[in-house]
Amino acid sequence: MSDTLVIEGLSKSFSSSSAQVLKDVHLTLEGGSCTAVLGPSGSGKSTLLRAVAGLEATDAGRIVLRGTDLARVSPEHRGMALVSQRPLLFPHLSVLDNVAFAAAVRGVRRRAARADAAHFLDLVQLEGYGSRPVTALSGGQAQRVAIARALAARPAILLLDEPFSALDQELRSTMHELLAQLRERLAPTILMVTHDRDEAAAVADHIALLSRGRLLQHDRVDLVYSRPASLEVHRLMGGTNEVTGTVRDGVHYSALGDLDLPADTDWPDGPGVMVIRQESIGIQENARGPAGHGVPAIVTDIRVLGPRRLVTVDVSGIALQAEAPWGRLLGVGDAIRLTIPISARAFIPDPPGTNGPTTGDTAAAVMATGRT
């Protein structure tokens, strides 16, 4: 079932607006991979998915599958199956016959189609539900049937358009686990649209981040978080810490001190911004440890984030944020130390032609002692 999908220079605009919905998007999905298309509302996510499915004509570019440009291929002959937010099941058919529908349309005999459908119902953990009317299903069960029906069509590409957004959190987690199990057994190539960063990280191998129709970054999930290609990527992925400074020979100089950058990347020399994920910063409650062991800071704010707390601190006039679990005795005004793993540090150089960072702390680079 695994096939590679190549999107080349895809552009799209609507007559009702002068702005392009998609702008020269290039994207390659390796066979058997799962790519989550992520971005804010209006970024072009669903338009991209509909274009791949053949439901939206494009202005420019190619969509290539198995070496064939799909421009002249109708949606029903593209070898793709689409699961949307709503299950869109046929109310007059039983659960089993909904899943058997694709085979029945191909002319497969009813008994064989139903036997095949029963196999896919087993895969989505709905064994024994075949005779039920779809109107008797819960929301999660109905979406499982929709996924089984899509897989029963044996698509080259499985397209998911925010399929779990209408489910509650517990059901969504269950569906994420189900999708992982299906990937292990069937290895489909999946293109999934979501607005939820946590969902993208939970189900996908790669994230394709869109904003205003432009592809900002397409990379492994961990790299989109830890090695953002721009400040916009960092912010859209929920990053909060940006420290203005200068890089020289793999060291970032700022009001935080002289901080080594990861040696696995050839960082360019010059001014820019170091970004650090708030989840990666460690908090030591005892600030009286030996000098140089962590960065001294003062807690200025604590905000509850469910099972964790977002702690804002002041470090030499720079505001940083770190996440801490419950059970840590922290209060506003506490003197603490921060540990910032080298692997959590990334550098985004100033774009050519700028006079310096337009965001982040404006402190000049400081040659502090004691490289960390």
C-alpha positions as CSV (number, residue, x, y, z in Angstrom):
1,M,0.0,0.0,0.0
2,S,3.0,2.3,0.5
3,D,3.7,4.8,-2.3
4,T,5.7,8.0,-2.5
5,L,3.8,11.2,-3.3
6,V,5.6,14.2,-4.8
7,I,4.1,17.8,-4.8
8,E,6.0,20.2,-7.0
9,G,5.5,24.0,-7.0
10,L,1.8,23.8,-6.1
11,S,0.0,27.2,-6.2
12,K,-3.6,28.1,-5.8
13,S,-5.7,31.2,-5.6
14,F,-9.5,31.8,-5.6
15,S,-11.3,34.4,-7.7
16,S,-12.8,35.9,-4.5
17,S,-9.4,36.9,-3.2
18,S,-6.2,38.3,-4.7
19,A,-4.1,36.5,-2.2
20,Q,-2.7,33.1,-3.0
21,V,-4.0,30.3,-0.8
22,L,-0.9,28.1,-1.8
23,K,2.4,29.6,-2.9
24,D,4.8,27.3,-4.7
25,V,4.6,24.4,-2.3
26,H,7.1,21.6,-2.7
27,L,6.6,18.5,-0.6
28,T,7.7,14.8,-0.8
29,L,6.0,12.1,1.2
30,E,8.1,8.9,1.3
31,G,6.2,5.6,1.0
32,G,4.9,4.4,4.4
33,S,5.4,7.8,6.1
34,C,2.9,9.9,7.9
35,T,3.2,13.7,7.4
36,A,1.0,16.1,9.4
37,V,0.2,19.4,7.6
38,L,0.1,21.9,10.4
39,G,-0.7,25.6,10.5
40,P,-3.1,28.3,11.7
41,S,-6.6,28.8,10.2
42,G,-6.4,30.1,6.7
43,S,-2.9,28.8,6.1
44,G,-3.9,26.6,3.2
45,K,-3.9,23.2,4.9
46,S,-7.3,21.9,3.7
47,T,-6.8,23.4,0.2
48,L,-3.5,21.4,-0.1
49,L,-5.3,18.2,0.9
50,R,-8.2,18.8,-1.4
51,A,-5.8,19.5,-4.3
52,V,-4.0,16.2,-3.7
53,A,-7.4,14.4,-3.6
54,G,-8.4,16.0,-6.9
55,L,-11.2,18.0,-5.4
56,E,-9.6,21.4,-6.0
57,A,-8.0,22.5,-9.3
58,T,-4.6,24.2,-9.0
59,D,-3.1,27.2,-10.8
60,A,0.4,25.8,-11.1
61,G,2.5,22.8,-10.1
62,R,2.3,19.0,-10.2
63,I,1.1,16.2,-8.0
64,V,3.0,13.0,-8.9
65,L,2.2,9.5,-7.8
66,R,4.0,6.4,-9.1
67,G,5.6,8.6,-11.7
68,T,2.3,9.9,-13.0
69,D,1.2,13.5,-13.0
70,L,-2.3,13.4,-11.6
71,A,-3.5,16.7,-13.2
72,R,-5.8,14.9,-15.6
73,V,-6.7,12.0,-13.3
74,S,-10.2,12.2,-11.7
75,P,-10.5,11.9,-7.9
76,E,-12.0,8.5,-8.0
77,H,-9.1,7.1,-10.1
78,R,-6.2,8.7,-8.1
79,G,-5.9,5.7,-5.7
80,M,-6.6,7.9,-2.6
81,A,-9.1,7.7,0.2
82,L,-10.2,10.7,2.3
83,V,-11.4,10.6,5.9
84,S,-12.8,14.0,7.0
85,Q,-14.0,15.5,10.3
86,R,-17.4,13.8,10.0
87,P,-17.5,10.1,9.2
88,L,-20.0,10.6,6.3
89,L,-21.3,7.1,6.5
90,F,-24.2,5.8,4.4
91,P,-27.2,5.8,6.9
92,H,-29.1,3.2,4.9
93,L,-26.3,0.6,5.0
94,S,-25.1,-1.5,7.9
95,V,-21.6,-1.0,9.3
96,L,-20.3,-4.0,7.3
97,D,-21.8,-2.8,4.1
98,N,-20.4,0.7,4.6
99,V,-16.9,-0.8,4.7
100,A,-17.7,-3.2,1.8
101,F,-18.9,-0.3,-0.4
102,A,-15.7,0.3,-2.3
103,A,-15.3,-3.4,-3.2
104,A,-19.0,-3.6,-4.2
105,V,-18.5,-0.6,-6.5
106,R,-15.5,-2.4,-8.1
107,G,-17.8,-5.3,-8.9
108,V,-16.7,-7.7,-6.2
109,R,-19.3,-10.2,-5.3
110,R,-21.2,-9.3,-2.1
111,R,-20.0,-12.3,-0.1
112,A,-16.4,-11.6,-0.9
113,A,-16.8,-7.9,-0.3
114,R,-18.3,-8.5,3.1
115,A,-15.6,-10.9,4.1
116,D,-13.0,-8.4,3.1
117,A,-14.8,-5.7,5.0
118,A,-15.0,-7.9,8.1
119,H,-11.2,-8.0,8.1
120,F,-10.9,-4.3,8.2
121,L,-13.5,-4.0,10.9
122,D,-11.3,-6.3,12.9
123,L,-8.3,-4.0,12.3
124,V,-10.1,-1.0,13.7
125,Q,-11.2,-3.1,16.7
126,L,-14.9,-3.3,15.7
127,E,-15.2,-7.1,15.4
128,G,-18.9,-8.1,15.8
129,Y,-20.3,-4.6,14.9
130,G,-20.9,-5.4,11.2
131,S,-24.7,-6.0,11.5
132,R,-25.4,-2.8,13.4
133,P,-26.9,0.3,11.8
134,V,-24.5,3.2,11.7
135,T,-27.0,5.4,13.5
136,A,-26.4,3.2,16.6
137,L,-22.6,4.0,16.7
138,S,-20.9,6.5,19.0
139,G,-18.7,9.2,17.4
140,G,-15.5,7.3,18.0
141,Q,-17.0,4.1,16.6
142,A,-18.3,5.9,13.5
143,Q,-14.9,7.4,12.8
144,R,-13.4,3.9,13.1
145,V,-15.8,2.7,10.5
146,A,-14.9,5.6,8.2
147,I,-11.2,4.7,8.6
148,A,-12.0,1.0,7.9
149,R,-13.9,1.9,4.8
150,A,-11.0,4.1,3.6
151,L,-8.5,1.3,4.2
152,A,-10.7,-1.3,2.5
153,A,-10.4,0.7,-0.7
154,R,-6.6,-0.1,-0.5
155,P,-5.5,3.5,-1.4
156,A,-2.0,4.4,-2.4
157,I,-2.4,7.5,-0.2
158,L,-4.6,7.9,2.9
159,L,-5.8,11.5,3.3
160,L,-7.0,12.6,6.8
161,D,-8.7,16.0,7.2
162,E,-8.7,16.7,10.9
163,P,-10.5,13.3,11.4
164,F,-10.4,13.4,15.2
165,S,-11.1,17.1,16.0
166,A,-14.7,16.4,16.9
167,L,-13.8,13.8,19.5
168,D,-13.1,14.4,23.2
169,Q,-9.5,14.1,24.4
170,E,-9.8,10.5,25.7
171,L,-11.3,9.3,22.4
172,R,-8.7,11.3,20.4
173,S,-5.9,9.5,22.3
174,T,-7.5,6.2,21.6
175,M,-7.7,7.0,17.9
176,H,-4.0,8.1,17.9
177,E,-3.1,4.6,19.3
178,L,-5.3,3.0,16.7
179,L,-3.7,4.9,13.8
180,A,-0.2,3.8,15.1
181,Q,-1.3,0.2,15.1
182,L,-2.7,0.4,11.6
183,R,0.6,2.0,10.4
184,E,2.5,-0.9,11.9
185,R,0.3,-3.5,10.1
186,L,-0.5,-1.8,6.8
187,A,2.2,0.9,6.4
188,P,0.1,3.3,4.4
189,T,1.4,6.6,3.1
190,I,-0.6,9.2,5.1
191,L,-1.1,13.0,4.6
192,M,-3.0,14.4,7.5
193,V,-4.3,17.9,8.2
194,T,-4.5,19.1,11.8
195,H,-4.4,22.3,13.7
196,D,-3.1,20.6,16.9
197,R,0.6,20.5,17.5
198,D,0.3,17.8,20.1
199,E,-1.7,15.6,17.7
200,A,0.9,16.1,14.9
201,A,3.7,15.1,17.2
202,A,1.7,12.0,18.5
203,V,0.8,10.5,15.1
204,A,3.2,11.8,12.4
205,D,6.9,11.2,11.4
206,H,7.1,14.5,9.8
207,I,5.5,17.9,10.0
208,A,4.9,20.2,7.1
209,L,4.3,23.7,8.6
210,L,2.2,26.1,6.5
211,S,1.6,29.8,7.0
212,R,-0.3,32.1,4.6
213,G,0.1,29.5,1.9
214,R,3.8,29.1,2.2
215,L,5.6,26.0,3.3
216,L,7.9,27.2,6.2
217,Q,9.5,23.9,7.0
218,H,9.1,20.2,6.3
219,D,11.1,18.0,8.6
220,R,11.1,15.3,11.2
221,V,8.8,16.2,14.2
222,D,11.7,16.5,16.6
223,L,13.6,18.8,14.3
224,V,10.7,21.2,13.6
225,Y,10.6,21.6,17.4
226,S,14.3,21.7,18.2
227,R,15.7,23.2,15.0
228,P,13.2,25.6,13.6
229,A,14.0,27.2,10.3
230,S,12.8,30.6,11.3
231,L,11.4,32.6,14.3
232,E,7.9,32.1,12.7
233,V,8.3,28.4,12.9
234,H,9.5,28.6,16.5
235,R,6.5,30.6,17.5
236,L,4.0,28.6,15.5
237,M,5.3,25.4,17.2
238,G,4.7,27.1,20.6
239,G,8.2,28.2,21.4
240,T,8.5,31.2,23.7
241,N,12.2,31.8,24.4
242,E,14.2,34.0,22.1
243,V,17.6,35.5,23.1
244,T,19.3,38.1,20.9
245,G,23.0,37.8,20.5
246,T,25.9,36.9,18.2
247,V,27.4,33.6,17.1
248,R,31.2,33.2,16.7
249,D,32.8,29.8,16.2
250,G,29.8,27.9,17.4
251,V,29.3,30.0,20.6
252,H,26.3,32.2,21.2
253,Y,27.2,35.4,23.1
254,S,24.4,37.3,24.8
255,A,23.4,38.6,28.2
256,L,22.9,35.0,29.2
257,G,26.6,34.3,28.8
258,D,28.8,32.4,26.4
259,L,26.6,29.4,25.4
260,D,28.0,26.6,23.2
261,L,25.7,25.5,20.4
262,P,25.2,21.9,19.4
263,A,28.2,20.6,17.4
264,D,26.0,18.6,15.0
265,T,25.2,21.8,13.0
266,D,27.4,24.3,11.2
267,W,26.1,27.5,12.7
268,P,26.8,30.6,10.7
269,D,28.7,33.4,12.4
270,G,26.9,36.7,12.9
271,P,24.0,38.3,14.8
272,G,20.7,36.5,15.4
273,V,18.5,34.8,17.9
274,M,19.0,31.7,20.0
275,V,15.8,29.8,20.6
276,I,15.2,27.4,23.5
277,R,12.2,25.2,24.0
278,Q,10.6,25.9,27.4
279,E,10.1,22.2,28.0
280,S,13.9,21.7,27.8
281,I,15.0,24.1,30.5
282,G,15.6,22.5,33.9
283,I,15.0,24.3,37.2
284,Q,17.2,23.9,40.2
285,E,15.5,25.2,43.3
286,N,18.7,25.8,45.3
287,A,20.4,28.9,43.8
288,R,23.3,28.6,46.3
289,G,25.1,25.9,44.4
290,P,28.6,26.4,43.0
291,A,29.2,29.2,40.6
292,G,28.9,28.3,37.0
293,H,26.5,25.4,37.8
294,G,23.4,26.6,35.9
295,V,22.3,30.1,35.1
296,P,21.0,32.2,38.1
297,A,17.5,33.5,37.7
298,I,14.6,35.0,39.7
299,V,11.0,33.7,39.4
300,T,8.7,36.5,38.2
301,D,5.5,34.6,37.4
302,I,3.9,31.1,37.6
303,R,1.0,30.1,35.4
304,V,-0.9,26.7,35.6
305,L,-0.8,24.5,32.5
306,G,-2.9,21.5,33.6
307,P,-0.4,19.0,35.0
308,R,2.5,21.4,34.6
309,R,3.3,25.0,35.4
310,L,4.8,27.7,33.1
311,V,7.5,29.5,35.1
312,T,8.7,32.9,33.9
313,V,12.1,34.0,35.2
314,D,14.4,37.0,34.9
315,V,18.0,36.3,33.9
316,S,20.1,39.4,33.6
317,G,17.1,41.4,32.4
318,I,16.0,38.7,29.9
319,A,12.6,37.0,30.5
320,L,12.7,33.2,29.9
321,Q,10.1,30.6,30.4
322,A,10.4,27.0,31.7
323,E,8.0,24.3,32.5
324,A,7.9,22.6,35.9
325,P,5.8,19.8,37.2
326,W,3.6,20.0,40.3
327,G,5.4,19.2,43.6
328,R,8.2,21.7,43.1
329,L,8.2,24.3,45.8
330,L,8.4,27.4,43.6
331,G,7.1,30.9,44.3
332,V,7.4,34.3,42.8
333,G,10.6,36.0,44.0
334,D,12.5,32.7,44.5
335,A,16.2,32.6,43.4
336,I,16.8,29.5,41.3
337,R,19.2,28.2,38.7
338,L,18.4,27.1,35.2
339,T,20.1,24.3,33.2
340,I,19.9,24.7,29.4
341,P,21.1,21.5,27.7
342,I,23.3,22.1,24.7
343,S,21.0,19.9,22.5
344,A,18.1,22.3,23.3
345,R,19.8,25.4,21.9
346,A,19.3,26.5,18.3
347,F,20.3,29.6,16.4
348,I,18.4,31.6,13.8
349,P,20.6,34.1,12.0
350,D,19.3,37.5,11.1
351,P,17.8,37.5,7.5
352,P,20.1,39.3,5.0
353,G,19.4,43.0,4.7
354,T,18.1,43.5,8.2
355,N,19.7,45.6,10.9
356,G,19.2,43.0,13.6
357,P,16.5,41.0,15.2
358,T,13.1,42.5,15.1
359,T,12.0,40.4,18.1
360,G,13.4,39.0,21.3
361,D,15.5,40.7,23.8
362,T,17.4,43.7,22.6
363,A,20.4,43.5,24.9
364,A,23.7,43.8,23.0
365,A,26.0,40.7,22.9
366,V,27.9,40.4,26.1
367,M,31.2,38.6,26.5
368,A,30.3,36.9,29.8
369,T,32.8,34.7,31.7
370,G,32.4,31.0,32.1
371,R,31.1,29.4,29.0
372,T,28.1,27.0,29.7
